[in-house]
Amino acid sequence: MDPWWNPAVEDQASDRAHRMGQKRPVTIYRLVAKDTIEDKIVDLHKHKRDLANSLLEGGEVSGKMSVEDMMALIKDIE
């Protein structure tokens, strides 16, 4: 399974698995090999979620992001 670039798409897919008449718990496993493009995508997901959470919670981060911080979101994460 390849991770999606947009973490919301993966969240939607896992939420759908929970909704489809399941009576028992649903477990979702993500297997990611270290130092691969998939590993970088998962790191990008974390950064995107953190940014979205800070913006949605009304935190002070949204007004204080520098140009370098914004560029880091779209550049290759190392």
VMD Tcl script that builds the backbone (N, CA, C; Angstrom):
set m [mol new atoms 234]
animate dup $m
set s [atomselect $m all]
$s set {name element resname resid chain x y z} {
  {N N MET 1 A 0.831 -1.173 0.000}
  {CA C MET 1 A 0.000 0.000 0.000}
  {C C MET 1 A 0.878 1.239 0.000}
  {N N ASP 2 A 0.628 2.126 -0.911}
  {CA C ASP 2 A 1.347 3.394 -0.955}
  {C C ASP 2 A 0.571 4.435 -0.162}
  {N N PRO 3 A 1.247 5.200 0.686}
  {CA C PRO 3 A 0.538 6.260 1.406}
  {C C PRO 3 A 0.142 7.379 0.444}
  {N N TRP 4 A -0.994 7.970 0.696}
  {CA C TRP 4 A -1.460 9.099 -0.100}
  {C C TRP 4 A -0.684 10.337 0.302}
  {N N TRP 5 A -0.577 11.303 -0.604}
  {CA C TRP 5 A 0.092 12.556 -0.278}
  {C C TRP 5 A -0.735 13.374 0.692}
  {N N ASN 6 A -2.041 13.213 0.633}
  {CA C ASN 6 A -2.937 13.974 1.491}
  {C C ASN 6 A -3.376 13.088 2.663}
  {N N PRO 7 A -2.988 13.424 3.890}
  {CA C PRO 7 A -3.354 12.566 5.020}
  {C C PRO 7 A -4.862 12.485 5.259}
  {N N ALA 8 A -5.611 13.491 4.840}
  {CA C ALA 8 A -7.060 13.466 5.037}
  {C C ALA 8 A -7.707 12.342 4.231}
  {N N VAL 9 A -7.125 11.986 3.090}
  {CA C VAL 9 A -7.666 10.909 2.266}
  {C C VAL 9 A -7.516 9.574 2.999}
  {N N GLU 10 A -6.356 9.361 3.621}
  {CA C GLU 10 A -6.161 8.128 4.397}
  {C C GLU 10 A -7.101 8.086 5.594}
  {N N ASP 11 A -7.266 9.221 6.254}
  {CA C ASP 11 A -8.190 9.278 7.396}
  {C C ASP 11 A -9.609 8.946 6.956}
  {N N GLN 12 A -10.006 9.465 5.812}
  {CA C GLN 12 A -11.351 9.209 5.303}
  {C C GLN 12 A -11.531 7.714 5.002}
  {N N ALA 13 A -10.519 7.089 4.424}
  {CA C ALA 13 A -10.614 5.661 4.110}
  {C C ALA 13 A -10.719 4.816 5.382}
  {N N SER 14 A -9.953 5.155 6.404}
  {CA C SER 14 A -10.034 4.385 7.649}
  {C C SER 14 A -11.360 4.633 8.360}
  {N N ASP 15 A -11.858 5.870 8.290}
  {CA C ASP 15 A -13.170 6.162 8.882}
  {C C ASP 15 A -14.270 5.379 8.177}
  {N N ARG 16 A -14.139 5.226 6.878}
  {CA C ARG 16 A -15.129 4.480 6.107}
  {C C ARG 16 A -15.142 3.012 6.537}
  {N N ALA 17 A -13.984 2.455 6.809}
  {CA C ALA 17 A -13.915 1.060 7.262}
  {C C ALA 17 A -14.624 0.894 8.600}
  {N N HIS 18 A -14.566 1.889 9.443}
  {CA C HIS 18 A -15.248 1.836 10.743}
  {C C HIS 18 A -16.762 1.938 10.593}
  {N N ARG 19 A -17.217 2.686 9.597}
  {CA C ARG 19 A -18.648 2.943 9.438}
  {C C ARG 19 A -19.412 1.827 8.754}
  {N N MET 20 A -18.786 1.020 7.962}
  {CA C MET 20 A -19.486 0.098 7.079}
  {C C MET 20 A -20.082 -1.087 7.826}
  {N N GLY 21 A -20.903 -0.811 8.828}
  {CA C GLY 21 A -21.625 -1.856 9.541}
  {C C GLY 21 A -20.773 -2.700 10.464}
  {N N GLN 22 A -19.616 -2.213 10.821}
  {CA C GLN 22 A -18.734 -2.982 11.697}
  {C C GLN 22 A -19.275 -3.004 13.118}
  {N N LYS 23 A -19.291 -4.172 13.679}
  {CA C LYS 23 A -19.692 -4.332 15.077}
  {C C LYS 23 A -18.466 -4.523 15.967}
  {N N ARG 24 A -17.361 -4.923 15.365}
  {CA C ARG 24 A -16.123 -5.170 16.103}
  {C C ARG 24 A -15.111 -4.057 15.821}
  {N N PRO 25 A -14.101 -3.962 16.652}
  {CA C PRO 25 A -13.061 -2.945 16.417}
  {C C PRO 25 A -12.345 -3.188 15.081}
  {N N VAL 26 A -11.967 -2.100 14.438}
  {CA C VAL 26 A -11.219 -2.162 13.182}
  {C C VAL 26 A -9.802 -1.684 13.478}
  {N N THR 27 A -8.814 -2.456 13.058}
  {CA C THR 27 A -7.416 -2.082 13.255}
  {C C THR 27 A -6.791 -1.801 11.901}
  {N N ILE 28 A -6.108 -0.677 11.792}
  {CA C ILE 28 A -5.455 -0.288 10.549}
  {C C ILE 28 A -3.952 -0.312 10.792}
  {N N TYR 29 A -3.240 -1.066 9.974}
  {CA C TYR 29 A -1.793 -1.149 10.087}
  {C C TYR 29 A -1.165 -0.399 8.922}
  {N N ARG 30 A -0.137 0.361 9.215}
  {CA C ARG 30 A 0.643 1.020 8.175}
  {C C ARG 30 A 2.063 0.493 8.274}
  {N N LEU 31 A 2.490 -0.196 7.251}
  {CA C LEU 31 A 3.846 -0.733 7.210}
  {C C LEU 31 A 4.686 0.162 6.300}
  {N N VAL 32 A 5.710 0.772 6.885}
  {CA C VAL 32 A 6.536 1.706 6.131}
  {C C VAL 32 A 7.992 1.357 6.367}
  {N N ALA 33 A 8.737 1.166 5.286}
  {CA C ALA 33 A 10.164 0.875 5.386}
  {C C ALA 33 A 10.930 2.174 5.644}
  {N N LYS 34 A 11.950 2.080 6.475}
  {CA C LYS 34 A 12.751 3.240 6.841}
  {C C LYS 34 A 13.569 3.730 5.646}
  {N N ASP 35 A 13.752 5.057 5.569}
  {CA C ASP 35 A 14.568 5.713 4.540}
  {C C ASP 35 A 14.061 5.454 3.122}
  {N N THR 36 A 12.746 5.444 2.957}
  {CA C THR 36 A 12.136 5.311 1.632}
  {C C THR 36 A 11.269 6.531 1.370}
  {N N ILE 37 A 10.771 6.645 0.157}
  {CA C ILE 37 A 9.880 7.763 -0.157}
  {C C ILE 37 A 8.618 7.681 0.695}
  {N N GLU 38 A 8.159 6.463 0.972}
  {CA C GLU 38 A 6.979 6.314 1.818}
  {C C GLU 38 A 7.236 6.854 3.219}
  {N N ASP 39 A 8.439 6.651 3.737}
  {CA C ASP 39 A 8.825 7.170 5.050}
  {C C ASP 39 A 8.772 8.700 5.038}
  {N N LYS 40 A 9.234 9.314 3.955}
  {CA C LYS 40 A 9.190 10.774 3.843}
  {C C LYS 40 A 7.750 11.269 3.730}
  {N N ILE 41 A 6.901 10.515 3.043}
  {CA C ILE 41 A 5.496 10.904 2.920}
  {C C ILE 41 A 4.823 10.865 4.286}
  {N N VAL 42 A 5.124 9.849 5.082}
  {CA C VAL 42 A 4.552 9.757 6.427}
  {C C VAL 42 A 5.021 10.936 7.284}
  {N N ASP 43 A 6.287 11.324 7.156}
  {CA C ASP 43 A 6.784 12.509 7.867}
  {C C ASP 43 A 6.052 13.762 7.401}
  {N N LEU 44 A 5.818 13.865 6.102}
  {CA C LEU 44 A 5.075 14.998 5.569}
  {C C LEU 44 A 3.662 15.031 6.136}
  {N N HIS 45 A 3.035 13.858 6.276}
  {CA C HIS 45 A 1.705 13.779 6.888}
  {C C HIS 45 A 1.719 14.378 8.287}
  {N N LYS 46 A 2.739 14.032 9.072}
  {CA C LYS 46 A 2.820 14.530 10.444}
  {C C LYS 46 A 2.898 16.059 10.451}
  {N N HIS 47 A 3.748 16.597 9.579}
  {CA C HIS 47 A 3.882 18.054 9.520}
  {C C HIS 47 A 2.581 18.714 9.072}
  {N N LYS 48 A 1.902 18.114 8.094}
  {CA C LYS 48 A 0.635 18.678 7.618}
  {C C LYS 48 A -0.426 18.633 8.716}
  {N N ARG 49 A -0.491 17.514 9.438}
  {CA C ARG 49 A -1.472 17.404 10.528}
  {C C ARG 49 A -1.183 18.414 11.633}
  {N N ASP 50 A 0.094 18.544 11.994}
  {CA C ASP 50 A 0.467 19.509 13.036}
  {C C ASP 50 A 0.093 20.937 12.623}
  {N N LEU 51 A 0.368 21.283 11.367}
  {CA C LEU 51 A 0.034 22.617 10.880}
  {C C LEU 51 A -1.483 22.827 10.892}
  {N N ALA 52 A -2.219 21.854 10.385}
  {CA C ALA 52 A -3.677 21.970 10.352}
  {C C ALA 52 A -4.243 22.087 11.762}
  {N N ASN 53 A -3.733 21.283 12.682}
  {CA C ASN 53 A -4.221 21.347 14.065}
  {C C ASN 53 A -3.942 22.707 14.690}
  {N N SER 54 A -2.758 23.256 14.458}
  {CA C SER 54 A -2.433 24.552 15.050}
  {C C SER 54 A -3.305 25.659 14.450}
  {N N LEU 55 A -3.618 25.556 13.156}
  {CA C LEU 55 A -4.464 26.569 12.534}
  {C C LEU 55 A -5.906 26.449 12.994}
  {N N LEU 56 A -6.394 25.211 13.116}
  {CA C LEU 56 A -7.782 25.005 13.502}
  {C C LEU 56 A -8.026 25.289 14.980}
  {N N GLU 57 A -7.004 25.126 15.806}
  {CA C GLU 57 A -7.152 25.391 17.234}
  {C C GLU 57 A -7.023 26.874 17.545}
  {N N GLY 58 A -6.741 27.671 16.538}
  {CA C GLY 58 A -6.603 29.109 16.771}
  {C C GLY 58 A -5.303 29.466 17.434}
  {N N GLY 59 A -4.295 28.609 17.297}
  {CA C GLY 59 A -2.995 28.879 17.897}
  {C C GLY 59 A -2.319 30.071 17.246}
  {N N GLU 60 A -1.250 30.490 17.821}
  {CA C GLU 60 A -0.532 31.656 17.344}
  {C C GLU 60 A 0.404 31.335 16.186}
  {N N VAL 61 A 0.526 30.058 15.820}
  {CA C VAL 61 A 1.479 29.666 14.784}
  {C C VAL 61 A 1.124 30.273 13.437}
  {N N SER 62 A -0.158 30.379 13.117}
  {CA C SER 62 A -0.565 30.835 11.790}
  {C C SER 62 A -0.050 32.236 11.478}
  {N N GLY 63 A -0.006 33.106 12.452}
  {CA C GLY 63 A 0.448 34.464 12.216}
  {C C GLY 63 A 1.952 34.622 12.281}
  {N N LYS 64 A 2.664 33.612 12.727}
  {CA C LYS 64 A 4.098 33.739 12.945}
  {C C LYS 64 A 4.927 32.839 12.050}
  {N N MET 65 A 4.333 32.246 11.028}
  {CA C MET 65 A 5.115 31.389 10.137}
  {C C MET 65 A 5.997 32.247 9.250}
  {N N SER 66 A 7.260 31.883 9.201}
  {CA C SER 66 A 8.184 32.599 8.336}
  {C C SER 66 A 8.119 32.011 6.923}
  {N N VAL 67 A 8.718 32.713 5.995}
  {CA C VAL 67 A 8.773 32.223 4.616}
  {C C VAL 67 A 9.527 30.898 4.578}
  {N N GLU 68 A 10.576 30.789 5.382}
  {CA C GLU 68 A 11.358 29.555 5.422}
  {C C GLU 68 A 10.506 28.380 5.914}
  {N N ASP 69 A 9.660 28.627 6.921}
  {CA C ASP 69 A 8.775 27.579 7.417}
  {C C ASP 69 A 7.793 27.134 6.334}
  {N N MET 70 A 7.246 28.095 5.604}
  {CA C MET 70 A 6.307 27.753 4.541}
  {C C MET 70 A 6.994 26.979 3.426}
  {N N MET 71 A 8.210 27.385 3.083}
  {CA C MET 71 A 8.952 26.681 2.026}
  {C C MET 71 A 9.310 25.266 2.467}
  {N N ALA 72 A 9.588 25.089 3.757}
  {CA C ALA 72 A 9.925 23.757 4.275}
  {C C ALA 72 A 8.760 22.800 4.128}
  {N N LEU 73 A 7.535 23.309 4.133}
  {CA C LEU 73 A 6.363 22.452 3.978}
  {C C LEU 73 A 6.274 21.855 2.578}
  {N N ILE 74 A 6.785 22.553 1.592}
  {CA C ILE 74 A 6.671 22.038 0.237}
  {C C ILE 74 A 7.971 21.454 -0.309}
  {N N LYS 75 A 9.068 21.650 0.400}
  {CA C LYS 75 A 10.344 21.086 -0.038}
  {C C LYS 75 A 10.502 19.666 0.480}
  {N N ASP 76 A 11.498 18.990 -0.009}
  {CA C ASP 76 A 11.822 17.644 0.417}
  {C C ASP 76 A 12.223 17.648 1.896}
  {N N ILE 77 A 11.541 16.861 2.705}
  {CA C ILE 77 A 11.821 16.796 4.136}
  {C C ILE 77 A 12.941 15.799 4.378}
  {N N GLU 78 A 13.940 16.228 5.109}
  {CA C GLU 78 A 15.050 15.320 5.401}
  {C C GLU 78 A 15.228 15.173 6.867}
}
mol reanalyze $m
mol bondsrecalc $m
mol representation Tube
mol addrep $m
